[in-house]
Each structure stands twice: as C-alpha cells, then as structure tokens.
Amino acid sequence: MDQTPTISRFDDFYKDETQSPPWVIGEPQPAIVELERAGLISGRVLDIGCGTGEHTILLANAGYDVVGVDGAPTAVAHARSNAAAHGVDARFEVADALTLTADQTYDTIIDSALFHIFDDTDRATYVARLHTVSQVGSVVHVLALSDEGRGLGPEVSETMIRDAFGEGWQIESLTRTTYRGVVTALQADTMKLTPGTVVDEPAWLARVRRL
C-alpha cells in the first residue's frame, strides 16, 4: 500500500447502502473456519478489524471468549445487528488497531484482511500494537491478500509478512490459501469480472507466535 486508507473512508464503505464492500460476504472466511476446526484458536480471542462480525459471531456461538474490534463505528453497528439477528451474544467494540492499549491481552488474535491495508509505516505500528495486546506464547493468525492476486484489494508479498514480524515474533507457518470476496464496480474492470461475482483470490495465511 502507498498510503493506509483512513478509518473514515472505511466507515463510508459500510454506510453505502447501494453496495457492500468486497470483503463483506455474509459468512466467515473459509480459511478462518478451518483454523477453528483444526483447534488452532484458544483462550481469550481478539478478532481485530472484525468488520461486520462474521468471525466473532462464529467463535462466540462456538463458546469462545472473543471480542471483535473495528475502527469503523458503522461496521461495529452492523456487527452488533448481525449478532442479534443470529441470536448470538457476541461482544464488539470500536477501537483503532493502530492505537490499541494493553488494558487486556489475548491468547489468540485473528486478523482477516486487516494487515494488508497498511502502508510500510503503519504496518510496523500495527505489529507493535499486536505485541502490546498479546503475551508470551500468544498466536496471531493473519489472512492477507497475496500479491499473486488480481486486485480485489490491497495485496502483500511473503517478504512483507516476514519482514513485519521480526524481533519478538516467530513465524511458525506461512502458507498459500484463498480469500473469498465479492467483486464490486471498483474492481470489475481490473479483474475483468461482473460486479457481484464471488471470487476466491490468492492469499497468505500466517501463524505467528509472540516470543
């Protein structure tokens, strides 16, 4: 990313009643579902950049101690409505990922499509915040669009992920997977697809442990 989009811009995406953002698919990401099924999520869980709350709802419904946070107030409002519609008692808070404090620490942190939005400077700040809200042994799962993709959103390389999680972290695995999204008018020309098309784009899935 040349420049990190502002929180107000993301809030505007959620306020648009004519078109949902490409990452709002109405269900959890398959890659995150598989993490839960594999038993790789445990303890106190933070769903950072939770958007409309699908992952927080999934985990709360399964009995996890989880909270979803997002910097966009409209996203959090949608998440709370979605949880209520599903009859799930899920917790959500408005919080900027770049200014998180250590009022609470987490054993597992889920990042689905947040890491890849940051420019070089903010990416370093973000990872430092993750360090602050985790503890020794905590695990961060990062699902990020790969630079092998077709432009569904911001993309990152393997090197960018490895460089970001340097001192104080251990990358236990970094594998190729897919990220599901919905093509909007903003991506249609670049991707040569019709708006509304559901796609599974190349992505990275990293499991990073706090040292």
Secondary structure per residue as TSV (DSSP state, phi and psi in degrees):
chain	resnum	aa	ss	phi	psi
A	1	M	-	360.0	135.3
A	2	D	-	-74.4	-36.5
A	3	Q	S	-152.0	134.8
A	4	T	-	-66.9	128.9
A	5	P	-	-60.9	147.9
A	6	T	-	-75.2	157.6
A	7	I	H	-61.5	-37.3
A	8	S	H	-63.1	-33.5
A	9	R	H	-66.6	-43.0
A	10	F	H	-63.5	-39.0
A	11	D	H	-62.0	-37.2
A	12	D	H	-63.5	-37.4
A	13	F	H	-57.3	-44.1
A	14	Y	H	-73.6	-25.4
A	15	K	H	-77.4	-19.7
A	16	D	-	-69.2	110.9
A	17	E	S	-85.1	-6.0
A	18	T	S	-92.1	-19.9
A	19	Q	-	-158.1	124.0
A	20	S	-	-77.3	153.8
A	21	P	-	-62.7	158.0
A	22	P	T	-63.3	-21.5
A	23	W	T	-88.7	-5.8
A	24	V	-	-90.8	103.0
A	25	I	-	-114.1	0.3
A	26	G	S	78.5	10.1
A	27	E	S	-158.0	163.5
A	28	P	-	-67.5	155.2
A	29	Q	-	-65.3	134.3
A	30	P	H	-53.8	-36.8
A	31	A	H	-64.6	-34.7
A	32	I	H	-74.3	-38.3
A	33	V	H	-57.6	-42.7
A	34	E	H	-67.4	-34.2
A	35	L	H	-59.4	-44.7
A	36	E	H	-65.4	-43.2
A	37	R	H	-64.7	-30.2
A	38	A	T	-82.4	-1.3
A	39	G	T	75.2	26.2
A	40	L	-	-96.8	8.3
A	41	I	-	-119.8	128.0
A	42	S	-	-153.5	164.5
A	43	G	S	68.6	-151.8
A	44	R	E	-77.6	128.2
A	45	V	E	-116.8	136.7
A	46	L	E	-114.6	122.4
A	47	D	E	-98.9	97.9
A	48	I	E	-93.4	131.2
A	49	G	T	70.6	49.6
A	50	C	-	-71.4	-15.2
A	51	G	T	58.8	-129.8
A	52	T	T	-85.9	10.3
A	53	G	-	90.4	10.3
A	54	E	H	-59.9	-38.5
A	55	H	H	-75.7	-38.8
A	56	T	H	-62.1	-43.0
A	57	I	H	-63.2	-44.7
A	58	L	H	-55.1	-49.1
A	59	L	H	-74.4	-39.3
A	60	A	H	-62.0	-40.9
A	61	N	H	-65.3	-27.4
A	62	A	T	-88.5	1.1
A	63	G	T	96.8	8.0
A	64	Y	-	-76.3	152.4
A	65	D	E	-86.5	93.8
A	66	V	E	-133.1	145.2
A	67	V	E	-131.6	138.5
A	68	G	E	-104.7	135.0
A	69	V	E	-127.9	146.9
A	70	D	E	-151.6	146.5
A	71	G	S	-75.5	-19.0
A	72	A	-	-91.1	112.4
A	73	P	H	-58.0	-36.2
A	74	T	H	-66.1	-36.2
A	75	A	H	-61.6	-44.6
A	76	V	H	-65.1	-38.5
A	77	A	H	-61.7	-43.5
A	78	H	H	-63.2	-41.1
A	79	A	H	-61.1	-44.0
A	80	R	H	-63.6	-40.1
A	81	S	H	-65.1	-41.1
A	82	N	H	-63.1	-41.8
A	83	A	H	-62.6	-43.9
A	84	A	H	-62.4	-40.1
A	85	A	H	-64.7	-30.3
A	86	H	H	-89.7	-3.0
A	87	G	T	69.2	29.7
A	88	V	-	-110.5	131.8
A	89	D	-	-85.6	84.0
A	90	A	-	-109.5	147.2
A	91	R	E	-103.6	134.9
A	92	F	E	-136.6	146.1
A	93	E	E	-138.9	149.7
A	94	V	E	-85.6	120.4
A	95	A	-	-156.7	136.4
A	96	D	-	-82.3	123.2
A	97	A	T	-61.1	-21.8
A	98	L	T	-87.1	-5.1
A	99	T	S	-131.5	20.2
A	100	L	-	-60.6	142.2
A	101	T	-	-113.7	167.8
A	102	A	T	-88.6	35.2
A	103	D	T	-61.7	-27.6
A	104	Q	S	-145.5	142.8
A	105	T	-	-115.3	160.8
A	106	Y	E	-129.9	149.5
A	107	D	E	-85.6	-33.6
A	108	T	E	-133.7	134.5
A	109	I	E	-122.6	128.3
A	110	I	E	-104.4	122.2
A	111	D	E	-120.4	102.0
A	112	S	E	-107.7	102.7
A	113	A	S	68.7	32.2
A	114	L	S	-105.7	-48.5
A	115	F	G	-47.3	-42.4
A	116	H	G	-75.4	-5.8
A	117	I	G	-84.4	-14.1
A	118	F	-	-86.6	143.5
A	119	D	-	-75.9	178.6
A	120	D	H	-58.9	-43.2
A	121	T	H	-68.1	-48.6
A	122	D	H	-69.3	-28.2
A	123	R	H	-62.6	-42.4
A	124	A	H	-64.8	-40.5
A	125	T	H	-63.5	-42.6
A	126	Y	H	-60.8	-47.5
A	127	V	H	-63.9	-35.9
A	128	A	H	-63.0	-38.3
A	129	R	H	-66.6	-38.8
A	130	L	H	-60.2	-38.9
A	131	H	H	-63.4	-38.5
A	132	T	H	-66.5	-38.9
A	133	V	T	-95.0	9.0
A	134	S	E	-114.0	-177.3
A	135	Q	E	-140.9	169.2
A	136	V	E	-55.1	126.3
A	137	G	E	96.0	-13.9
A	138	S	E	-63.0	153.7
A	139	V	E	-121.1	135.0
A	140	V	E	-111.0	126.4
A	141	H	E	-103.5	121.1
A	142	V	E	-114.0	119.6
A	143	L	E	-109.6	113.6
A	144	A	E	-136.1	142.3
A	145	L	E	-60.8	136.1
A	146	S	B	-88.1	150.9
A	147	D	T	-70.4	3.0
A	148	E	T	-90.1	0.8
A	149	G	S	-82.5	-175.2
A	150	R	-	-106.8	7.9
A	151	G	S	101.8	28.3
A	152	L	S	-63.5	-31.3
A	153	G	S	-167.6	-168.5
A	154	P	-	-57.7	145.6
A	155	E	-	-129.6	151.0
A	156	V	B	-129.9	158.5
A	157	S	-	-97.1	166.3
A	158	E	H	-58.4	-41.6
A	159	T	H	-61.0	-40.2
A	160	M	H	-62.2	-38.6
A	161	I	H	-69.1	-46.1
A	162	R	H	-63.7	-40.0
A	163	D	H	-67.7	-35.6
A	164	A	H	-67.2	-38.5
A	165	F	S	-102.8	77.4
A	166	G	-	-99.0	-115.1
A	167	E	T	-59.6	133.6
A	168	G	T	92.8	-1.4
A	169	W	E	-137.2	156.6
A	170	Q	E	-131.1	121.1
A	171	I	E	-81.5	109.7
A	172	E	E	-83.6	-30.4
A	173	S	E	-156.5	147.9
A	174	L	E	-146.1	103.7
A	175	T	E	-124.6	161.6
A	176	R	E	-83.2	138.5
A	177	T	E	-147.9	-157.9
A	178	T	E	-131.7	156.6
A	179	Y	E	-123.1	127.3
A	180	R	E	-90.4	134.5
A	181	G	E	-149.5	174.6
A	182	V	E	-119.9	124.5
A	183	V	-	-66.5	130.7
A	184	T	-	-110.3	178.6
A	185	A	H	-59.8	-26.3
A	186	L	H	-69.4	-30.0
A	187	Q	H	-103.8	-10.4
A	188	A	H	-57.6	-47.5
A	189	D	H	-67.2	-44.8
A	190	T	H	-63.1	-42.2
A	191	M	H	-88.2	-8.1
A	192	K	T	56.4	46.1
A	193	L	-	-135.3	158.6
A	194	T	-	-77.9	136.6
A	195	P	T	-53.0	138.1
A	196	G	T	98.5	-9.9
A	197	T	-	-69.5	130.3
A	198	V	E	-86.0	129.7
A	199	V	E	-129.8	152.0
A	200	D	E	-114.6	102.5
A	201	E	E	-94.9	152.5
A	202	P	E	-56.8	138.8
A	203	A	E	-148.7	164.3
A	204	W	E	-105.0	143.9
A	205	L	E	-125.0	111.9
A	206	A	E	-109.2	140.9
A	207	R	E	-116.3	115.5
A	208	V	E	-123.0	130.7
A	209	R	E	-107.2	137.0
A	210	R	E	-78.3	126.5
A	211	L	-	-91.2	360.0
